[in-house]
């Protein structure tokens, strides 16, 4: 797993030159969230060496990786992926196989769109509640008891209350993924007005020095505009 498409290209074709050393039946398994276009290019490049390239992005963070409970989306030749199932099962509790390699890339981007939308809605709700006198603890309690309840709302909501923005997934990485989502949607001819609005919010986090904080720190942009801070 590497941070972005540039890092993946550097590993495959830059200083590490995995591609130049690839031989028949060798396999490069990438588990990053990167551009579907780059993934397709690398798949073709490895095929010219009679080697294989698999893309297996994941849903989950540090705790899930440590306990082997990631959700894994594997794209590529099924006959190749089956040889490496022990690796995937060591890391994940559920695995989805997709024959077309870029489908795995797009599936991961779709889920990161959900994540970005959820943290934005949660942040706006908590800031609005704080400004209007509705306790953040009440908002989170009602969420938990409702059909809207999601573990992410609880963990990130409580972290915001405690002002704990230790990164599990950085603001900079979420912005990178929002750009990937936007580009993928543009290529597919799909309008994504929500993505554009959320991306603007994460762009605004940059000059505030929030890039290396957890992505939930985007709430600080809204707090600054509202001139209030979410508290327990």
Secondary structure, 3 states (H helix, E strand, C coil): CCCCHHHHHHHHHCCCCCCCCCCCCCEEEECCCCCHHHHHHHHHHHHCCCCEEEEEEEECCHHHHHHCCEEEEEECCHHHHHHHHHHHHHHEEEEEEECCHHHHHHHHHHHHHHHHHHHHHHHHHHHHHHHHCCCHHHHHHHHHHCCCCCHHHHHHHHHHHCCCCCCCCEHHHHHHHHHHHHHHHHHHCCCCHHHHHHHHHHHHHHCCCCCCCEHHHHHHHHHHHHCCCCCC
